[in-house]
Amino acid sequence: MTDSSFEPLTAISPLDGRYRAIGELLSPFASEWALMRYRVRIEVSWFLYLNRHGNLPSFPPLSEPTVMQCQKIWKDFSITDGRTIREIENQTNHDVKAVELFLREKFAELEFGDQLEWIHFACTSEDINNLAHALILRDFLDQVLIPRIDGLVDNLLARAEPMIALPMLARTHGQPASPTTLGKEIVVFTSRMHDVRQRLERTVVRGKMNGAVGNYNAHTIALPNLDWPELGESFVRSLGLTPNPITTQIESHDYLAHFLNDLQVFNGVLLDFVRDIWNYIAIGYFRQKQVSGEVGSSTMPHKVNPIDFENAEGNLGIANSLQTHLAHKLLVSRWQRDLSDSTVLRNLGVAVGHTVLSINSTCKGISKLEPDQDKIKTDLDSSWEVLTEAVQTVMRTQGISDSYGIVKQITRGKQMDDELYQQLLSDTGLSAENRASLASLRPDTYLGLAKELALREIDRIRNERLD
């Protein structure tokens, strides 16, 4: 391609190509331009923080209009600014130094003079980088990930409630088991997703501003009278982050590993859900709404395939692979610092992007689902054997010896129906009262507290969302 303009069809990464909408969603947090912008924000913020809180005679407080002009540099950071930094980096071969030099040019326009020397004061590149990545993660959580998980949870709750009392044959080991309700089974997944969402929202995002090897070496030799640990940590807090008080050159990335591990738990829950829904579609419990113009197969015209759930499954595998590597790699750095984390961190947006793509695909798939109540009822009506659990358990309350064995001997391997079920009740020594109670039981009424448990869990989820 000789044209320098971006064409999604030529992209190597699917997130920038086929799934360009996800790439655009994550670009303000995961792109090279975004990292530059967040770095500029940290540099400007540190410069202004020293001015306001350092009590430095050689750096008198700036006027409010000047402060606003400084902040405007990162708030209005443009693609052109990013290209300027890249041009500087081509000369320096150092990305953070390029940001510093870019700011010197910008601040020179504000006629700062000698005050330019307070840009990047006593900083190592990692002071800027770790805080930039921390703010990126915090903003990604607040603006992208948590809202999308909330949207998925809301979607599932809306789907579950109308089916909260819809009887369904459960399956354990793939075989018919005690009945449940379709809504309750969806609530199980909704509850799990909500709980991981709560953990993700509580992610403690850490940062440090303590110099080349974490000891404030340059700070204390230049200005020994200042309480540098307090200044450094209070600056981190001013960004809405939690200070890490003792580090090497890098912030240790432990919080990132915790975040990635929690995100992998969410991915696992979502994977479990999409596979179950795929199987429910396969056995006919769900129909998929047909979308005009869509083709399910290039050769079989009748096909309506569960492609959205398969898309989610595939992307969850990619997400977990990348997130596993990041979580393991970011915990390890040779001695006080090596650079192997830097290139890995640039892939954080790709790793979480595949989770976001999976959430979107799942929501799209859910919107097409309709329960096939006739199919669900047919399965229940042909599975009277699931009531044998109820029979042998009631027999135990009467003290009938080997209740399980008696029912097993009578029923195992037989296709039960209403008539054989009633015969079973007559052949097991049940009292008239217990026999009468069990006689009215059917597979679609043997539901225990499925509805009540699901409704109680829905209330918990909604109450916690309001807190």
C-alpha positions in Angstrom: 0.0 0.0 0.0 1.4 3.4 -1.0 -1.5 5.3 0.6 -0.6 6.3 4.2 -4.3 6.6 5.3 -5.5 3.7 7.5 -7.6 1.1 5.9 -9.2 -1.5 8.3 -9.1 -4.2 5.5 -5.3 -4.0 5.7 -5.0 -4.3 9.5 -3.1 -7.2 11.0 -5.0 -7.1 14.3 -8.7 -8.0 14.0 -9.4 -5.4 16.7 -8.2 -2.8 14.3 -9.6 -4.5 11.2 -12.7 -6.7 11.2 -13.7 -5.5 14.7 -12.8 -1.9 14.2 -15.6 -0.7 16.4 -13.8 -2.3 19.4 -10.5 -0.7 18.3 -12.1 2.7 18.1 -13.6 2.2 21.6 -10.3 1.3 23.1 -8.2 3.8 21.2 -8.4 6.5 23.8 -6.9 4.1 26.3 -4.8 1.5 24.4 -3.2 3.3 21.5 0.2 4.8 21.2 -1.4 8.2 21.0 -3.3 7.5 24.2 -0.1 6.6 26.1 1.6 9.8 24.8 -1.4 11.8 26.1 -1.4 10.2 29.5 2.3 10.7 29.8 1.9 14.4 29.0 -0.8 14.5 31.6 1.5 13.1 34.3 4.4 15.4 33.3 2.2 18.5 33.4 0.6 17.4 36.7 3.9 16.8 38.4 5.2 20.2 37.2 2.1 21.9 38.6 2.1 19.9 41.8 5.7 20.9 42.5 4.7 24.5 41.9 1.8 24.4 44.3 3.1 22.1 47.0 6.9 22.2 46.9 7.2 25.7 48.5 10.2 26.3 46.2 11.5 29.9 46.3 12.9 29.5 42.7 9.5 28.3 41.5 6.8 30.8 42.7 3.2 29.8 42.3 1.8 30.2 38.8 -1.3 32.3 38.1 -4.5 30.4 37.6 -4.7 31.4 33.9 -1.2 30.0 33.4 -2.1 26.7 35.2 -5.1 26.4 32.9 -2.9 26.9 29.9 -0.6 24.2 31.1 -3.5 21.8 31.7 -4.8 22.6 28.2 -1.7 21.0 26.7 -2.8 17.5 27.8 -6.6 18.1 27.7 -6.4 19.3 24.0 -3.6 16.8 23.1 -4.1 16.1 19.3 -2.9 13.6 16.7 -0.6 16.3 15.5 0.9 16.5 18.9 1.4 12.8 18.9 3.1 13.0 15.5 5.4 15.7 16.9 6.4 13.5 19.8 7.1 10.6 17.4 9.3 12.8 15.3 11.3 13.8 18.4 11.5 10.2 19.4 13.0 9.3 16.0 16.0 11.5 17.1 16.2 10.6 20.8 15.2 6.9 20.4 13.6 7.4 23.8 9.8 7.7 24.1 9.5 9.5 27.5 12.4 11.9 26.8 10.5 12.8 23.6 7.5 13.7 25.7 9.7 15.9 28.0 11.2 17.7 25.0 7.8 18.2 23.5 6.6 19.8 26.7 9.7 22.1 26.8 8.7 23.4 23.4 5.1 23.9 24.5 6.1 25.5 27.8 8.6 27.8 26.0 5.6 29.3 24.2 4.3 30.3 27.6 7.6 32.1 28.4 8.5 30.0 31.4 12.2 30.7 31.1 14.3 29.0 33.9 11.1 27.3 35.2 11.4 24.9 32.3 13.9 23.0 34.4 11.1 21.8 36.7 9.7 19.7 33.8 10.4 16.0 34.6 12.2 17.1 37.8 14.0 14.2 39.5 11.9 11.8 37.4 12.9 8.5 35.9 10.9 7.4 32.8 9.1 4.8 34.9 7.7 7.5 37.2 5.9 8.8 34.2 5.1 5.5 32.6 3.7 3.7 35.7 1.3 6.5 36.5 0.2 6.8 32.9 -0.6 3.1 32.7 -2.3 3.3 36.1 -4.6 6.2 34.9 -5.3 4.3 31.7 -6.4 1.2 33.6 -8.5 3.2 36.0 -10.3 5.1 33.2 -10.7 1.9 31.1 -12.4 0.3 34.1 -14.6 3.2 34.8 -15.5 4.1 31.2 -15.4 0.9 29.3 -15.2 -2.4 31.1 -17.5 -1.9 34.1 -20.3 -0.3 32.0 -20.2 -3.1 29.6 -20.3 -5.8 32.3 -23.2 -3.9 33.8 -24.9 -3.9 30.4 -24.5 -7.6 30.1 -25.8 -8.2 33.6 -28.8 -6.0 33.0 -29.4 -7.8 29.7 -29.3 -11.2 31.5 -31.6 -10.0 34.2 -34.1 -8.8 31.7 -34.0 -12.1 29.9 -34.2 -14.2 33.1 -37.2 -12.6 34.8 -39.8 -13.7 32.2 -38.4 -17.2 32.4 -38.0 -17.3 36.2 -40.8 -19.9 36.6 -40.4 -21.7 33.3 -39.8 -25.4 34.2 -36.8 -27.0 32.5 -35.2 -30.4 32.7 -31.7 -30.0 34.3 -28.8 -32.1 33.1 -25.9 -33.3 35.2 -23.2 -35.2 33.3 -25.3 -34.6 30.2 -28.1 -36.8 31.6 -31.6 -35.9 32.8 -31.6 -34.6 36.4 -33.9 -32.9 38.9 -35.9 -30.1 37.1 -35.0 -26.4 37.5 -36.3 -23.3 35.7 -34.6 -21.7 32.7 -34.7 -18.2 34.4 -33.0 -19.5 37.5 -30.1 -21.1 35.5 -29.5 -17.7 33.8 -29.5 -16.0 37.2 -26.7 -18.3 38.3 -24.5 -16.9 35.6 -25.7 -13.4 36.2 -24.8 -13.7 39.9 -21.3 -15.0 39.1 -20.7 -12.2 36.6 -21.9 -9.6 39.0 -19.7 -10.8 41.8 -16.6 -10.6 39.6 -17.7 -7.2 38.4 -17.7 -6.1 42.1 -14.1 -7.3 42.5 -13.0 -5.6 39.3 -14.6 -2.3 40.4 -12.6 -2.5 43.7 -9.3 -2.9 41.9 -6.6 -1.0 43.8 -4.7 0.9 41.2 -1.2 1.7 42.4 1.5 4.2 41.4 4.8 5.6 42.5 6.8 8.8 42.0 10.1 8.0 43.7 12.9 8.3 41.2 15.5 6.1 39.5 15.5 3.1 41.9 12.7 4.1 44.3 14.8 5.9 46.9 14.4 9.6 46.1 18.1 9.8 45.5 18.1 12.8 43.2 15.3 14.5 45.1 17.1 14.5 48.5 20.5 15.6 47.1 18.9 18.5 45.3 16.4 19.6 47.9 17.2 17.8 51.2 14.8 19.9 53.3 11.6 18.6 51.6 9.7 15.6 52.8 9.9 13.8 49.5 8.1 10.5 50.4 5.1 12.7 51.5 5.3 14.8 48.3 5.7 11.8 46.1 2.9 9.8 47.7 0.5 12.7 48.0 1.0 13.4 44.3 0.0 9.9 43.5 -3.1 10.3 45.7 -3.9 13.5 43.9 -4.3 11.5 40.7 -6.8 9.2 42.4 -4.4 6.4 42.8 -3.0 4.4 45.7 0.7 5.0 46.4 3.1 2.1 46.5 5.6 3.3 49.1 8.5 1.0 48.4 9.6 -0.1 44.9 12.6 -0.6 42.7 12.7 1.6 39.6 9.3 0.2 38.5 6.0 0.0 40.3 5.8 -3.7 40.9 2.8 -4.3 38.7 1.2 -6.6 41.3 -2.1 -4.8 41.1 -2.1 -5.3 37.4 -1.7 -9.1 37.9 -4.6 -9.0 40.4 -6.7 -7.2 37.9 -5.8 -9.6 35.1 -6.5 -12.6 37.2 -9.9 -11.3 38.2 -10.6 -10.5 34.6 -9.7 -14.1 33.7 -12.3 -15.3 36.3 -14.9 -13.2 34.5 -13.8 -14.6 31.2 -14.2 -18.1 32.6 -17.7 -17.4 33.8 -18.6 -15.9 30.5 -17.1 -18.8 28.6 -19.1 -21.2 30.8 -22.3 -19.2 29.9 -21.8 -19.1 26.2 -21.0 -22.8 26.0 -24.2 -23.6 27.9 -26.3 -21.4 25.7 -24.7 -23.0 22.7 -25.8 -26.4 24.0 -29.3 -25.2 24.8 -29.6 -24.0 21.3 -28.3 -27.3 20.0 -31.0 -29.3 21.8 -33.7 -26.8 20.8 -34.4 -25.1 24.1 -33.7 -21.8 22.4 -34.6 -20.6 19.0 -32.6 -17.8 17.3 -34.5 -15.0 15.7 -33.8 -14.8 12.0 -32.3 -11.6 10.8 -33.3 -10.5 7.3 -30.5 -10.9 4.8 -28.3 -13.0 7.0 -27.0 -16.3 5.7 -26.2 -19.2 8.1 -24.4 -21.4 5.7 -22.9 -21.0 2.2 -24.5 -24.3 1.2 -27.3 -25.2 3.6 -30.1 -22.5 3.3 -31.9 -23.6 6.5 -29.1 -22.9 8.9 -29.3 -20.3 11.7 -26.0 -20.8 13.5 -25.1 -19.6 17.0 -22.2 -17.5 15.6 -22.3 -14.8 18.3 -21.7 -17.3 21.1 -19.0 -19.0 19.1 -17.3 -15.7 18.4 -17.4 -14.9 22.1 -15.9 -18.3 22.9 -13.0 -17.9 20.5 -12.2 -14.4 21.6 -12.3 -15.4 25.3 -9.6 -18.0 24.6 -7.4 -15.3 23.1 -8.1 -12.9 25.9 -7.2 -15.5 28.6 -4.0 -16.5 26.8 -2.8 -12.9 26.6 -4.0 -12.0 30.1 -2.3 -15.1 31.5 1.0 -14.1 29.9 0.7 -10.5 31.1 -0.2 -11.5 34.6 2.8 -13.8 34.9 5.3 -11.6 33.0 4.6 -8.3 34.8 5.4 -9.7 38.2 9.0 -10.3 37.1 11.8 -7.8 36.5 15.5 -8.4 36.7 17.1 -6.6 39.6 16.0 -3.0 39.9 14.6 -2.8 36.3 14.6 -4.3 32.9 12.6 -3.2 29.9 10.8 -6.4 29.1 7.6 -5.2 30.8 7.4 -2.1 28.5 6.7 -4.0 25.3 4.3 -6.4 27.1 2.3 -3.5 28.6 1.7 -2.1 25.1 -0.5 -5.2 24.5 -2.7 -4.7 27.6 -5.3 -3.0 25.4 -5.3 -6.0 23.0 -5.7 -8.4 25.9 -8.7 -6.7 27.4 -10.0 -5.8 24.0 -10.8 -9.4 23.3 -12.8 -9.6 26.5 -14.8 -6.5 25.5 -15.4 -8.0 22.1 -16.7 -11.2 23.7 -19.1 -9.2 25.9 -20.4 -7.4 22.9 -20.8 -10.7 20.9 -22.6 -12.3 23.8 -25.1 -9.4 24.2 -25.8 -9.6 20.4 -26.4 -13.3 20.7 -28.7 -13.0 23.7 -30.8 -10.5 21.8 -31.7 -13.2 19.2 -32.8 -15.9 21.7 -36.4 -17.1 22.2 -37.2 -20.1 24.5 -38.9 -22.9 22.7 -41.4 -23.7 25.4 -42.9 -26.7 23.5 -39.5 -28.4 23.2 -38.7 -27.7 26.9 -42.1 -29.2 27.9 -41.7 -32.2 25.7 -38.4 -33.1 27.4 -39.9 -32.7 30.8 -43.0 -34.8 30.0 -40.7 -37.6 28.8 -38.5 -37.6 31.9 -40.7 -38.9 34.7 -37.7 -40.8 36.0 -36.4 -37.6 37.6 -39.1 -37.9 40.2 -37.4 -41.0 41.7 -35.2 -38.7 43.7 -38.3 -37.3 45.4 -39.7 -40.8 46.0 -36.6 -42.3 47.6 -36.0 -39.2 49.7 -39.6 -39.3 51.1 -39.2 -43.0 51.8 -36.2 -42.2 53.9 -38.4 -40.0 56.1 -40.5 -43.0 56.8 -37.4 -45.0 57.8 -37.8 -47.5 55.0 -34.6 -49.4 54.8 -32.5 -49.1 51.6 -34.9 -46.7 50.0 -32.5 -45.8 47.3 -31.8 -49.4 46.4 -35.5 -50.2 46.2 -36.3 -47.4 43.8 -33.2 -48.2 41.8 -34.3 -51.8 41.4 -37.7 -50.9 40.2 -36.9 -48.1 37.9 -33.3 -48.2 36.5 -33.1 -48.7 32.8 -36.9 -48.2 32.3 -38.6 -45.4 30.4 -41.0 -44.0 33.0 -44.3 -42.2 32.4 -47.1 -41.1 34.6 -48.6 -44.6 34.8 -45.3 -46.3 35.8 -44.7 -43.5 38.3 -48.0 -44.1 40.0 -47.2 -47.8 40.1 -43.9 -47.0 41.7 -45.7 -45.2 44.5 -47.8 -48.2 45.1 -44.8 -50.7 45.2 -42.5 -48.9 47.7 -44.3 -49.1 51.0 -45.2 -45.4 51.2 -47.8 -44.3 53.7 -51.1 -43.2 52.3 -50.3 -39.6 53.2 -46.9 -39.6 51.5 -48.3 -41.5 48.5 -51.0 -38.9 48.0 -48.5 -36.0 48.3 -46.2 -37.6 45.7 -49.1 -38.7 43.4 -49.8 -35.1 42.3 -46.1 -34.4 41.5 -45.1 -34.0 37.9 -41.7 -33.2 36.3 -42.8 -29.6 35.7 -43.8 -29.1 39.3 -40.8 -30.7 40.9 -38.9 -27.4 41.1 -37.9 -27.0 44.7 -37.2 -23.3 45.4 -35.7 -22.5 42.0 -38.0 -19.5 41.5 -37.7 -18.1 45.0 -33.9 -18.5 45.0 -33.6 -16.7 41.7 -35.8 -13.8 42.7 -33.8 -13.4 46.0 -30.6 -13.3 44.0 -32.0 -10.8 41.5 -32.9 -8.5 44.5 -29.3 -8.9 45.9 -27.7 -7.9 42.6 -29.9 -4.9 42.1 -29.5 -3.7 45.7 -25.7 -3.9 45.4 -25.8 -2.1 42.1 -27.7 0.8 43.9 -25.1 1.0 46.7 
